């Protein structure tokens, strides 16, 4: 549509230039006919012809100079002037004296100025003049010509005018067709130009999205490596602190300090998981999860990271509601929505409210995140969930936050609705189907319940990890429970030990996944070649879903994510010992 409008304007400009050229050419070249006409009119004392010639010439010059006048008005006046002069000359001088060329020019000019409609109108005018003049000749009512005693018959008139009409129709329709073809070609060229521009714009957008994807991929790779190393550092901090807390006197300052250190280590572990969730697909299975604790944790984190002029308010009207999700997925949803709201209010401050309610009979939970910021413009509300769409400045956000929220909400079977008005803030309303609360028991990756039981001193465990501090904390924890522990930093040395273990005294293999020379899965797989029933506990700072499934296929086997607590380690060991 825009292409047609642009070309229509361009064609109007072309017709304006044709009209202007025709007016000045007429004013300049009319002297060829004007001078003989004036001399003849003077000799024959045809004063009306002399007056009309002068008026016509002056009018053409005036129209040529009146460029501010509307094109259609100028063109119409010029054609009317030309037609009047042609009819007047035919009436005064007759067909021979005036010539039929004056009538031929009217349809041609009409076609140039107005296209096919002008051509048909000009042809109709010429035919009408021919028929009227022919009728006057037939009725002997035509004026006597000024050239002697020439007599015009109907046959001679229509013989002359027939040729004129043929040339008139041919020339005017051809001119109109040339202009129409030119306009069609210009429309096609403009459409092609716009398509090329749109294609280039889409290409730029695709390149930008590819660049974002590459950045995210690099971020995922980097985060994966950092997560493994960071979790290995957190592992001895967490377990050693737990062991020290158990040995510290009750209600002592030392015990409180150790408790604070453990809490910080656990939060650091959760932070690593959240970093990974931004850059990698989430592969955790949803389970019955309470919303209120996650909402409270997200609110606390927002308070610690946002400016003091932003108030974070919690309204929890359904403290015991559960939905099918994972804490990390819920945390990511709330943090993304809360962060967006806070950033919108950052310059002037405001209030962010996190609200949890039950709907109807209690089968649906309503999670609402609202702010008092400037709101979302109506023109872009339908695009806010598109990947890479952002209204922030370049480099200030990826445009993935709300896209991730929409994806996670859809994965959880929920719905999300946004309502916003200018200067009245924005509100995101999320609905989830509620479920019953889950029992507070530990389960392995197959869903089997993990229950803590007493461990015997006859239980022999082989611990394989390239990190000395990780091995030491695992060894001390298991030894404290009376188990016999052997350590190896090298998976190759551990495999050799298992091959040399002729009496099969090793009851459990605990191995890290990422180690130099051999992965934990490779070690377990090769060990199973000569110890088919050897239980395996695979620990890792960043275990993918593919790796998790591969180790679980070697039953009996259990996985444990670093950093893990003393309680989780003992529960996992006990779970794999069950027959």
C-alpha positions as CSV (number, residue, x, y, z in Angstrom):
1,X,0.0,0.0,0.0
2,X,2.8,2.4,0.8
3,X,4.5,1.6,-2.5
4,X,1.3,2.6,-4.4
5,X,1.0,5.9,-2.5
6,X,4.7,6.7,-3.1
7,X,4.4,6.0,-6.8
8,X,1.2,7.9,-7.1
9,X,3.0,10.9,-5.7
10,X,5.9,10.3,-8.1
11,X,3.6,10.1,-11.1
12,X,1.9,13.3,-10.1
13,X,5.3,14.9,-10.0
14,X,6.0,13.6,-13.5
15,X,2.7,14.9,-14.8
16,X,3.4,18.3,-13.2
17,X,6.7,18.5,-15.1
18,X,5.0,17.5,-18.3
19,X,2.4,20.2,-17.8
20,X,5.0,22.8,-17.0
21,X,7.1,21.9,-20.1
22,X,4.0,22.0,-22.3
23,X,2.9,25.4,-21.0
24,X,6.3,27.0,-21.6
25,X,6.8,25.3,-24.9
26,X,3.3,26.5,-26.0
27,X,4.1,30.0,-24.9
28,X,7.4,30.0,-26.8
29,X,6.4,28.2,-29.9
30,X,2.9,29.5,-30.5
31,X,4.5,32.4,-32.3
32,X,4.9,30.2,-35.3
33,X,1.1,30.1,-35.7
34,X,0.4,33.3,-33.8
35,X,2.2,35.8,-36.1
36,X,0.6,34.6,-39.4
37,X,-2.7,34.4,-37.6
38,X,-2.5,38.0,-36.4
39,X,-1.4,39.2,-39.9
40,X,-4.3,37.3,-41.5
41,X,-6.8,38.6,-39.0
42,X,-5.6,42.2,-39.6
43,X,-5.8,41.8,-43.3
44,X,-9.3,40.3,-43.3
45,X,-10.4,42.5,-40.4
46,X,-11.3,39.6,-38.2
47,X,-11.0,41.4,-35.0
48,X,-12.4,38.6,-32.9
49,X,-9.6,36.3,-34.0
50,X,-7.1,38.9,-33.1
51,X,-8.5,39.3,-29.6
52,X,-8.8,35.5,-29.0
53,X,-5.2,34.9,-30.1
54,X,-3.8,37.5,-27.7
55,X,-6.0,36.4,-24.8
56,X,-5.0,32.7,-25.4
57,X,-1.2,33.6,-25.5
58,X,-1.4,35.7,-22.3
59,X,-3.4,32.9,-20.5
60,X,-0.8,30.3,-21.4
61,X,2.0,32.5,-20.0
62,X,-0.1,33.1,-16.8
63,X,-0.7,29.4,-16.3
64,X,3.0,28.6,-16.8
65,X,3.9,31.1,-14.1
66,X,1.2,30.0,-11.6
67,X,3.2,27.1,-10.2
68,X,1.6,27.3,-6.8
69,X,-1.8,26.5,-8.3
70,X,-3.1,22.9,-8.1
71,X,-1.9,20.7,-10.8
72,X,-5.4,19.5,-11.6
73,X,-6.8,23.1,-11.8
74,X,-3.9,24.2,-14.1
75,X,-4.2,21.2,-16.4
76,X,-8.0,21.6,-16.6
77,X,-7.8,25.3,-17.4
78,X,-5.1,24.7,-20.0
79,X,-7.2,21.9,-21.7
80,X,-10.3,24.1,-21.6
81,X,-8.4,27.0,-23.1
82,X,-7.0,24.8,-25.9
83,X,-10.4,23.3,-26.6
84,X,-12.0,26.7,-26.8
85,X,-9.4,28.1,-29.2
86,X,-9.7,25.0,-31.4
87,X,-13.5,25.2,-31.5
88,X,-13.3,29.0,-32.1
89,X,-10.9,28.6,-35.0
90,X,-13.0,25.9,-36.6
91,X,-16.1,28.1,-36.3
92,X,-14.4,31.1,-37.8
93,X,-12.0,29.7,-40.3
94,X,-13.6,26.4,-41.2
95,X,-11.8,23.0,-41.5
96,X,-9.3,24.2,-44.1
97,X,-8.5,27.5,-42.5
98,X,-8.3,26.3,-38.9
99,X,-7.1,22.7,-39.4
100,X,-8.3,19.7,-37.4
101,X,-4.9,19.5,-35.6
102,X,-6.2,21.7,-32.8
103,X,-8.8,19.1,-31.9
104,X,-6.3,16.3,-32.2
105,X,-4.0,17.8,-29.6
106,X,-6.7,17.9,-26.8
107,X,-7.0,14.1,-26.3
108,X,-3.2,13.7,-26.5
109,X,-2.7,16.3,-23.7
110,X,-5.6,14.9,-21.7
111,X,-3.9,11.5,-21.8
112,X,-0.6,12.9,-20.7
113,X,-2.2,14.8,-17.8
114,X,-4.9,12.4,-16.6
115,X,-4.1,9.0,-18.1
116,X,-6.8,6.7,-19.6
117,X,-9.6,8.8,-18.1
118,X,-8.2,11.9,-19.7
119,X,-7.7,10.1,-23.0
120,X,-11.3,8.9,-23.1
121,X,-12.7,12.3,-22.1
122,X,-10.6,14.0,-24.8
123,X,-11.7,11.5,-27.5
124,X,-15.3,12.0,-26.5
125,X,-14.8,15.8,-26.8
126,X,-13.3,15.4,-30.3
127,X,-16.0,13.0,-31.5
128,X,-18.7,15.4,-30.2
129,X,-17.1,18.4,-32.1
130,X,-16.9,16.3,-35.3
131,X,-20.5,15.2,-35.1
132,X,-21.9,18.6,-34.2
133,X,-19.9,20.4,-37.0
134,X,-20.9,17.6,-39.4
135,X,-24.6,18.2,-38.5
136,X,-24.2,21.9,-39.0
137,X,-22.7,21.3,-42.5
138,X,-25.5,18.9,-43.4
139,X,-28.1,21.4,-42.3
140,X,-26.3,24.2,-44.1
141,X,-26.0,26.0,-40.8
142,X,-22.2,26.2,-40.6
143,X,-20.7,29.7,-41.0
144,X,-19.3,30.7,-44.3
145,X,-15.5,30.3,-44.4
146,X,-13.5,33.4,-44.9
147,X,-11.4,31.8,-47.7
148,X,-13.3,32.7,-50.9
149,X,-16.2,30.5,-52.0
150,X,-15.0,27.2,-50.7
151,X,-17.9,24.9,-50.0
152,X,-17.8,22.1,-47.4
153,X,-19.8,19.0,-47.9
154,X,-20.7,16.5,-45.3
155,X,-18.5,13.9,-47.1
156,X,-15.5,16.1,-47.2
157,X,-15.8,17.1,-43.6
158,X,-16.1,13.5,-42.3
159,X,-13.3,12.4,-44.7
160,X,-11.0,14.9,-43.1
161,X,-12.2,14.4,-39.5
162,X,-12.2,10.7,-39.8
163,X,-8.4,10.7,-40.3
164,X,-8.1,13.1,-37.4
165,X,-10.2,10.9,-35.1
166,X,-8.1,7.9,-36.0
167,X,-4.9,9.7,-35.1
168,X,-6.5,11.2,-32.1
169,X,-7.6,7.8,-30.6
170,X,-4.3,6.1,-31.5
171,X,-2.1,8.8,-30.1
172,X,-4.0,9.4,-26.9
173,X,-4.5,5.8,-26.0
174,X,-0.9,5.0,-26.8
175,X,0.3,7.9,-24.5
176,X,-2.0,6.8,-21.8
177,X,-0.7,3.2,-22.1
178,X,2.9,4.4,-21.9
179,X,2.2,6.3,-18.7
180,X,0.2,3.4,-17.2
181,X,3.1,1.0,-18.0
182,X,5.6,3.5,-16.5
183,X,3.5,3.7,-13.3
184,X,3.1,-0.1,-13.1
185,X,6.9,-0.5,-13.5
186,X,7.6,2.1,-10.9
187,X,5.2,0.4,-8.5
188,X,6.9,-2.9,-9.0
189,X,10.4,-1.3,-8.6
190,X,9.2,0.4,-5.4
191,X,7.7,-2.9,-4.1
192,X,11.0,-4.7,-4.9
193,X,12.9,-2.0,-3.2
194,X,10.8,-2.3,-0.1
195,X,11.0,-6.1,-0.1
196,X,14.8,-5.8,-0.4
197,X,14.8,-3.3,2.5
198,X,12.7,-5.6,4.6
199,X,14.9,-8.6,3.7
200,X,18.0,-6.6,4.7
201,X,16.3,-5.6,8.0
202,X,15.3,-9.2,8.7
203,X,18.8,-10.2,7.9
204,X,20.2,-7.7,10.4
205,X,17.7,-8.9,13.0
206,X,18.7,-12.5,12.3
207,X,22.4,-11.6,12.6
208,X,21.7,-9.8,15.8
209,X,19.8,-12.8,17.2
210,X,22.6,-15.1,16.1
211,X,25.1,-12.8,17.9
212,X,23.0,-13.0,21.0
213,X,22.7,-16.8,20.7
214,X,26.5,-17.0,20.3
215,X,27.0,-14.8,23.3
216,X,24.5,-17.0,25.3
217,X,26.3,-20.1,24.1
218,X,29.7,-18.7,25.2
219,X,28.1,-17.7,28.5
220,X,26.7,-21.2,29.0
221,X,30.1,-22.8,28.3
222,X,31.9,-20.3,30.6
223,X,29.2,-20.7,33.3
224,X,29.5,-24.5,33.1
225,X,33.2,-24.4,33.7
226,X,32.9,-21.9,36.5
227,X,30.1,-23.8,38.1
228,X,32.1,-27.0,38.3
229,X,35.1,-25.2,39.8
230,X,33.1,-23.1,42.1
231,X,31.0,-26.0,43.4
232,X,34.3,-27.9,44.1
233,X,35.4,-25.0,46.2
234,X,32.1,-24.8,48.0
235,X,32.0,-28.5,48.7
236,X,34.7,-28.7,51.4
237,X,33.6,-25.3,52.9
238,X,30.0,-26.7,53.3
239,X,30.8,-30.1,54.7
240,X,33.8,-29.0,56.8
241,X,31.6,-26.3,58.3
242,X,28.9,-28.9,59.0
243,X,31.4,-31.2,60.7
244,X,32.8,-28.4,62.8
245,X,29.3,-27.2,63.8
246,X,28.4,-30.7,65.0
247,X,31.5,-30.6,67.2
248,X,31.0,-27.1,68.5
249,X,29.3,-26.6,71.9
250,X,25.5,-26.0,71.7
251,X,24.5,-22.3,71.8
252,X,28.1,-21.2,71.4
253,X,29.3,-18.3,69.3
254,X,31.4,-20.7,67.3
255,X,28.4,-22.7,66.4
256,X,26.5,-19.6,65.3
257,X,29.4,-18.5,63.1
258,X,29.6,-21.9,61.5
259,X,25.8,-21.9,60.9
260,X,26.2,-18.5,59.1
261,X,29.0,-19.9,57.0
262,X,26.9,-22.9,56.0
263,X,24.0,-20.7,55.1
264,X,26.2,-18.5,52.9
265,X,27.7,-21.6,51.2
266,X,24.2,-22.9,50.5
267,X,23.1,-19.6,49.0
268,X,26.2,-19.5,46.9
269,X,25.3,-22.9,45.6
270,X,21.8,-21.8,44.7
271,X,23.3,-18.7,43.0
272,X,25.4,-20.9,40.7
273,X,22.3,-22.9,39.8
274,X,20.5,-19.8,38.9
275,X,23.4,-18.6,36.7
276,X,23.3,-21.9,34.9
277,X,19.5,-21.7,34.5
278,X,19.9,-18.5,32.5
279,X,22.3,-19.9,30.0
280,X,21.4,-23.6,29.8
281,X,18.1,-25.5,29.3
282,X,16.5,-26.5,32.6
283,X,16.4,-30.2,32.9
284,X,15.0,-30.6,36.4
285,X,11.8,-32.5,36.8
286,X,8.9,-30.5,38.3
287,X,7.5,-31.7,41.7
288,X,5.2,-30.4,44.3
289,X,6.8,-27.1,45.3
290,X,5.5,-24.4,47.8
291,X,5.4,-20.9,46.3
292,X,5.6,-18.8,49.4
293,X,9.2,-19.6,50.5
294,X,10.5,-19.0,47.0
295,X,8.6,-15.7,46.8
296,X,10.0,-14.7,50.1
297,X,13.6,-15.6,49.1
298,X,13.2,-13.7,45.8
299,X,11.9,-10.6,47.6
300,X,14.8,-10.7,50.0
301,X,17.3,-10.9,47.1
302,X,15.5,-8.0,45.3
303,X,15.7,-5.8,48.4
304,X,19.5,-6.4,48.7
305,X,20.2,-5.5,45.0
306,X,17.8,-2.7,44.2
307,X,18.0,1.0,45.2
308,X,16.6,2.2,48.5
309,X,14.0,4.3,46.7
310,X,12.2,1.2,45.6
311,X,10.0,-0.6,48.2
312,X,9.5,-4.4,47.9
313,X,6.2,-5.5,49.4
314,X,5.1,-9.0,50.0
315,X,1.4,-10.0,50.3
316,X,1.0,-13.7,50.9
317,X,-2.6,-14.7,51.3
318,X,-2.0,-18.4,50.5
319,X,1.1,-19.4,52.5
320,X,0.5,-23.2,52.1
321,X,-0.2,-23.4,48.3
322,X,1.8,-25.9,46.2
323,X,2.2,-26.2,42.4
324,X,4.1,-28.5,40.1
325,X,7.4,-26.8,39.5
326,X,10.9,-26.6,40.8
327,X,12.2,-23.9,43.2
328,X,14.7,-22.7,40.6
329,X,12.1,-22.2,37.9
330,X,9.8,-20.3,40.3
331,X,12.7,-18.2,41.5
332,X,13.7,-17.4,38.0
333,X,10.1,-16.3,37.0
334,X,9.7,-14.1,40.1
335,X,13.2,-12.6,39.8
336,X,12.8,-11.7,36.1
337,X,9.5,-10.0,36.6
338,X,10.6,-8.3,39.8
339,X,13.9,-7.1,38.2
340,X,12.0,-5.7,35.2
341,X,9.6,-3.8,37.5
342,X,12.4,-2.4,39.6
343,X,14.4,-1.2,36.6
344,X,11.3,0.5,35.2
345,X,11.0,2.4,38.5
346,X,14.7,2.9,39.1
347,X,15.0,6.6,38.2
348,X,12.1,7.9,40.4
349,X,11.5,5.0,42.7
350,X,8.2,3.3,43.5
351,X,6.7,0.1,45.0
352,X,7.0,-3.4,43.7
353,X,4.4,-5.8,45.1
354,X,4.7,-9.6,45.1
355,X,1.3,-11.1,45.9
356,X,0.1,-14.7,46.2
357,X,-3.6,-15.6,46.3
358,X,-5.9,-18.6,45.9
359,X,-8.7,-18.5,43.3
360,X,-12.1,-20.0,43.3
361,X,-12.3,-23.2,45.2
362,X,-8.5,-23.3,45.7
363,X,-7.6,-25.2,42.6
364,X,-5.7,-22.3,41.2
365,X,-2.9,-20.1,42.6
366,X,-2.6,-16.4,41.4
367,X,0.9,-14.9,41.6
368,X,0.9,-11.2,40.8
369,X,3.9,-9.0,40.3
370,X,3.1,-5.3,39.9
371,X,5.0,-2.0,40.0
372,X,4.2,1.7,40.0
373,X,6.5,2.6,37.2
374,X,5.7,4.4,33.9
375,X,3.9,1.4,32.4
376,X,4.3,-0.4,29.1
377,X,3.2,1.5,26.0
378,X,0.1,-0.1,24.4
379,X,1.9,-0.2,21.0
380,X,4.5,-2.7,22.2
381,X,2.5,-4.8,24.8
382,X,2.0,-7.5,22.2
383,X,5.7,-7.9,21.6
384,X,7.1,-7.9,25.2
385,X,7.4,-11.7,25.3
386,X,9.3,-11.9,22.0
387,X,12.9,-13.1,22.3
388,X,15.5,-10.4,22.0
389,X,12.8,-7.6,22.1
390,X,13.9,-4.9,24.5
391,X,13.2,-1.1,24.9
392,X,16.4,-0.6,26.8
393,X,19.5,0.9,25.4
394,X,22.0,-1.2,23.5
395,X,24.1,-3.3,25.9
396,X,21.6,-2.7,28.7
397,X,19.8,-6.1,28.6
398,X,19.4,-8.9,26.2
399,X,15.6,-8.9,25.8
400,X,15.3,-12.5,27.0
401,X,13.9,-11.9,30.5
402,X,10.2,-11.9,29.7
403,X,10.7,-14.5,26.9
404,X,12.2,-16.9,29.5
405,X,9.3,-16.1,31.9
406,X,6.7,-16.9,29.2
407,X,8.5,-20.1,28.3
408,X,8.8,-21.3,31.9
409,X,5.1,-20.5,32.7
410,X,4.1,-22.4,29.7
411,X,6.2,-25.4,30.7
412,X,4.5,-25.4,34.1
413,X,1.1,-25.4,32.4
414,X,0.3,-21.9,33.7
415,X,-0.9,-18.7,32.0
416,X,0.4,-15.1,32.1
417,X,-1.5,-11.9,31.5
418,X,-0.1,-8.4,31.5
419,X,-2.1,-5.2,32.1
420,X,-0.6,-1.7,31.9
421,X,-1.6,1.9,31.4
422,X,0.8,4.8,30.8
423,X,2.1,6.3,34.1
424,X,0.1,3.7,36.1
425,X,2.6,0.9,36.3
426,X,2.4,-2.7,35.0
427,X,0.9,-5.8,36.5
428,X,1.8,-9.4,35.5
429,X,-0.8,-12.0,36.7
430,X,0.3,-15.7,36.6
431,X,-2.1,-18.5,37.2
432,X,-1.0,-22.1,38.2
433,X,-3.0,-25.2,39.0
434,X,-2.4,-26.2,42.7
435,X,-1.4,-29.6,43.9
436,X,-1.2,-31.3,47.2
437,X,2.0,-30.9,49.3
438,X,4.7,-33.5,48.9
439,X,6.0,-35.6,51.8
440,X,9.3,-34.3,53.2
441,X,11.5,-37.2,52.3
442,X,14.6,-37.5,50.2
443,X,14.4,-39.4,46.9
444,X,16.9,-40.6,44.5
445,X,16.7,-39.9,40.7
446,X,14.4,-42.8,40.2
447,X,12.0,-41.4,42.8
448,X,12.9,-44.0,45.4
449,X,12.6,-42.8,49.0
450,X,15.9,-42.2,50.8
451,X,15.8,-43.0,54.5
452,X,18.7,-42.6,56.9
453,X,19.8,-45.8,58.6
454,X,22.8,-46.8,60.6
455,X,25.9,-47.6,58.6
456,X,28.2,-50.4,59.6
457,X,32.0,-50.2,60.0
458,X,32.4,-53.1,57.5
459,X,31.3,-50.8,54.6
460,X,34.3,-49.9,52.3
461,X,34.0,-46.9,50.1
462,X,36.4,-45.9,47.3
463,X,36.4,-42.0,46.8
464,X,37.8,-40.7,43.5
465,X,38.1,-37.0,43.0
466,X,41.0,-34.8,41.6
467,X,40.3,-32.2,44.3
468,X,42.1,-33.0,47.5
469,X,39.8,-30.9,49.8
470,X,36.7,-32.6,48.4
471,X,38.1,-36.0,49.0
472,X,39.2,-35.0,52.5
473,X,35.7,-33.8,53.5
474,X,34.0,-36.8,52.1
475,X,36.5,-39.1,53.8
476,X,36.1,-37.4,57.2
477,X,32.3,-37.5,57.0
478,X,32.1,-41.2,56.1
479,X,34.8,-42.1,58.6
480,X,32.9,-40.4,61.3
481,X,30.0,-42.8,60.6
482,X,32.4,-45.7,60.9
483,X,33.0,-46.5,57.3
484,X,36.4,-47.5,55.8
485,X,37.4,-45.0,53.1
486,X,40.1,-45.3,50.4
487,X,41.0,-42.3,48.2
488,X,42.4,-41.8,44.7
489,X,43.0,-38.5,42.9
490,X,43.4,-40.3,39.5
491,X,40.6,-42.3,37.9
492,X,43.2,-44.5,36.2
493,X,44.7,-45.4,39.6
494,X,41.3,-46.0,41.1
495,X,40.4,-48.4,38.2
496,X,43.6,-50.3,38.7
497,X,42.8,-50.5,42.4
498,X,39.4,-52.0,41.6
499,X,41.0,-54.5,39.2
500,X,43.5,-55.6,41.9
501,X,40.8,-55.8,44.6
502,X,40.7,-59.6,44.4
503,X,38.4,-60.1,47.4
504,X,36.0,-57.4,46.2
505,X,36.2,-55.5,49.4
506,X,35.0,-52.2,47.9
507,X,31.3,-51.9,48.5
508,X,30.7,-48.4,47.0
509,X,32.4,-46.2,44.4
510,X,32.0,-42.5,44.9
511,X,33.4,-40.6,41.9
512,X,33.5,-37.1,40.5
513,X,32.4,-36.7,36.9
514,X,34.9,-34.2,35.5
515,X,38.5,-35.4,36.1
516,X,41.7,-35.4,34.0
517,X,42.1,-38.4,31.7
518,X,38.8,-40.0,32.4
519,X,35.2,-39.0,33.4
520,X,33.3,-40.5,36.3
521,X,30.9,-42.2,33.9
522,X,33.8,-43.8,32.0
523,X,35.4,-45.0,35.2
524,X,32.1,-46.5,36.4
525,X,31.4,-48.1,33.0
526,X,34.9,-49.8,32.9
527,X,34.6,-50.9,36.5
528,X,31.3,-52.6,35.8
529,X,33.1,-54.7,33.2
530,X,34.6,-56.8,36.1
531,X,32.4,-55.7,39.0
532,X,28.9,-55.8,37.5
533,X,27.1,-55.1,40.7
534,X,29.3,-52.4,42.2
535,X,27.2,-49.5,43.4
536,X,28.1,-46.1,42.1
537,X,27.5,-42.6,43.5
538,X,28.4,-40.0,40.9
539,X,28.9,-36.5,42.2
540,X,29.4,-33.4,40.0
541,X,29.4,-29.6,40.2
542,X,27.5,-29.4,36.9
543,X,25.9,-32.6,35.6
544,X,23.9,-32.5,32.4
545,X,20.7,-34.5,31.8
546,X,22.4,-36.8,29.3
547,X,25.2,-37.6,31.8
548,X,22.6,-38.1,34.6
549,X,20.7,-40.6,32.5
550,X,23.9,-42.4,31.4
551,X,25.0,-43.1,35.0
552,X,21.5,-44.0,36.2
553,X,21.5,-46.7,33.5
554,X,24.3,-48.4,35.4
555,X,22.0,-49.6,38.2
556,X,22.5,-49.5,41.1
557,X,23.6,-45.9,40.8
558,X,22.7,-42.5,42.3
559,X,23.7,-38.9,41.4
560,X,24.4,-36.1,43.8
561,X,25.0,-32.5,42.8
562,X,27.8,-30.5,44.4
563,X,27.9,-28.8,46.8
564,X,26.0,-31.3,48.9
565,X,25.5,-31.3,52.7
566,X,26.6,-34.0,55.1
567,X,23.0,-35.1,55.5
568,X,22.5,-35.5,51.8
569,X,25.7,-37.5,51.3
570,X,24.8,-39.9,54.1
571,X,21.3,-40.3,52.8
572,X,22.5,-41.0,49.3
573,X,25.0,-43.6,50.5
574,X,22.3,-45.2,52.6
575,X,19.9,-45.2,49.6
576,X,22.3,-47.0,47.3
577,X,23.0,-49.6,50.1
578,X,19.4,-50.8,50.2
579,X,18.8,-54.1,48.4
